[in-house]
Amino acid sequence: MQKKLWPAVAIAAAVSAAAHAELPTPGLDFAPLSTVLNAFASAAAHRRAETLVGKMTIDEKLQFIHSEYAMSAVPGGGAGYIQGVPRLGIPDLNMADSSTGSGSTSQASTTFPSTIGLAASWDPALAWNFGKQIAIELRQQGFGMGLGGGTNLAREPRGGRLFEYLGEDPVLAGEMLAERTDGTQSQKVIATIKHYMGNEQEHGRNGGNSQIDERTMRELYLLPFEIAARRAQPGSVMCSYNRVNGTYACENSHILNDVLKNDWKFQGQVQSDWGAAQSTAPAINAGLDEEEDVGSTVYLTPTLVKQAIANGSVSTARLNDMVERKLYVMIRTGVMDDPAKAGPINFAAANAFTQSAEEQSMVLLKNASNQLPLAAGALSRIAVIGGHADAAVLTGGGSGNTRDPVTGAFAGCGGLTFGTSTGCSWWTNPWLKLNTPLVSAIQSLAPQAKVTFSGNSDQQSPFAAYTQQQISDAATLAANSDVAIVVVAQPAGEDFGDLTSLALANPTNQDALVEAVAAANPHTIVVVESGNPVLMPWKDSVSAIVEAWYPGEGGGKAIANVLFGKVNPSGKLPVTFPVRDQDTPTWGTNGAFATNPVYTEKLDMGYRWYDSQNITPMFEFGYGLSYTHFAYSGLSVLHLPGNLIDVSFNVRNDGRVAGAEVPQVYLGVPYQGEPPRRLVGWDKVGLNPGESRRVHMIVTQRMQSVWDTTNSRWQYVPGSSVFVGASSRDIRLQGHS
């Protein structure tokens, strides 16, 4: 699906309101007709919501600002439940986690690829369809609201929930989240974006104080939320557990009222993360509209809110606003008039989509001497080693996981260790059992070859360390094979803390396994299943490396299709892969996590950090190889009215097979404190061999601006350098605006 206004013009629509408030940017001139029509629909929804509020009793209003059930008792295995008002035609609203599929604890659900993998596709059309497909399943399970829109940036590359998020760049994350949100709400399912904000690590997330200066917040950590909130108008923004500059996010008037509701004109509701509310009147007056609880201390109960209204600390007008926001969202998204109803699910279609999405998300990191794609006819013996590749793929843990997957899971978590915690807690399926695991998928593509697996069996503990005998056996198998495929895994998840290191740790001797196999066979391919960057001390010893992320239940076939060239990989890294832990901006002196993190690196986060500090990463942001090659030429930088820049250039497939390239446009903004380069646009271009295309990207005035802390507004900065590249460091063309 070709997005005519994507990405730079779409970004203009996302931020145009802010630009118009302070700068003469004609961003609205590019807004599609649907934007105008949506404005009329929104006005009608507001009028209808206001009328309904006028008919509700105080008790009916109060049931709309607090989840009816504790999380463990929600019908259908959901996460939260708002009881409707039948006499007014207001239906109940059931909600579920949905990062990588429905998080229902009692209904079978499809497990989609991790969302960091989605970000690696750099494909907004895929993000839209991803949101749509998950929403279809949510509705068919009876859920009218999905909670999967995570977009905290990868400041801490060891973050336990990084697999749920969309990488380290705010524009990439914001664009992908906006599209996913649109896709979700196209199916009459309310979308939530989260965790707002400063929730970049698990350590100290329950009350830790994220200390971020205003400019850094605006240009980095608030920006993806702003793009998604303005562009896609999600029904809900979920505030996080942590404090932001000393005040809890769910009672922080600056980020909720000043920024979200006033600056961005957000019309939906603010809901708390589960158990994140810390007060009654302060939270309500700061902008919290709905509390979700975990069955412990709660603050927005009918009794407490009635008391606050009675003593004057909360106004009736504010209560009406909270309820009206909820009703407005239900009306605008279609949930009010067409509530979700349980029905049959086409799991086969969902599985096919998950396979396709994974195929577009994998990143080819190394391919020495064109080891890949494998030629099935030239192989007689194939070794597949490690990673439970004979039966399963790894998934992420916590609320971002599907807890009742269609294809099942292995019991037991022996050997799984996260810093101070051991075992799986509520992460019931770290290994997702596949109908077609990698070994079987490889055998089907190479039917004449003998495919042999070496590693832990189904009967063994899933995270049991490889013994020296197993490593020796694997090396022997590799030595007697034409090619050796080693699968390594890096588990991570919510509530287990952050990774202590980016080194492979579960089991800890996977590096030794790879090194032994690579020493035995020069044709060694490593497939990485992770939700975080991974250290690779064996990088120079192996012939090829594929990053598969947490691939979901279509992962076995998808990985095999990429390895054998049925699919040409087109993913690009949404996060930087460092050479060492010590190279990351959050490592400090000994790698200890700060409970109250101070964002001292300011704007130099992610690839900006490596550029500003002149540190060479192992694989940079935006990097990804292909089975073909793309040439860039003919850069033109033209000025348009309203300080817009038209960046155009040619991309040509000068290889032998069809493929897709992701040309990226970066700006070097000449202003103190700005990083050397920042991403402002990209496209995903599919080309046949020998085919060339002229790519145009419009860079808006806002994308050339910085946050002026003195005047609290965006300030346009002329004269930026323009960089066009295949990654943040593989710059092919340069010019000036």
Secondary structure, 3 states (H helix, E strand, C coil): CCCCCCCHHHHHHHHHHHHHHHCCCCHHHHCCHHHHHHHHHHHHHHHHHHHHHHHCCHHHHHCCCECCCCHHHCHHHCCEEECCEHHHCECCEEEECCCCCCCCCCCCECCCCCHHHHHHHCCHHHHHHHHHHHHHHHHHCCCCEEEEEECCCCCCCCCCCHHHCCCCCHHHHHHHHHHHHHHHHCCCCEEEEEEECCCCCCCCCCCCEEECCHHHHHHHHCHHHHHHHHHHCCCEEEECCCEECCEEHHHCHHHHHHHHHHHCCCCCEEEECCCCCCCCHHHHHHCCCEECCCCCCCCCCHHHHHHHHHCCCCCHHHHHHHHHHHHHHHHHHCCCCCCCCCCCCCHHHHHHHHHHHHHHHCEEEEEHHHCCCCCHHHCCEEEEECCCCCCEEECCEHHHCCCCECCCECCCCCCCEECCEECCCCCCCCEEECCCCHHHHHHHHCCCCEEEEECCCCCCCCCCCCCHHHHHHHHHHHHCCCEEEEEEEECCECCCCCCCCCCCCCCCCHHHHHHHHHHHCCCEEEEEEECCCCCCCCHHHCCEEEECCCCCCCHHHHHHHHHCCCCCCCCCCCCCECCCHHHCCCCCCCCCCCCCCECCCCCCCCHHHHHHCCCCCCECCCCCECCCCEEEEEEEEEEEHHHEEEEEEEEEECCCCCEEECCEEEEECCCCCCCCCEEEEECCEEECCCCEEEEEEEECCHHHEEEECCCCEEEECCCCEEEEECCCCCEEEEEEC
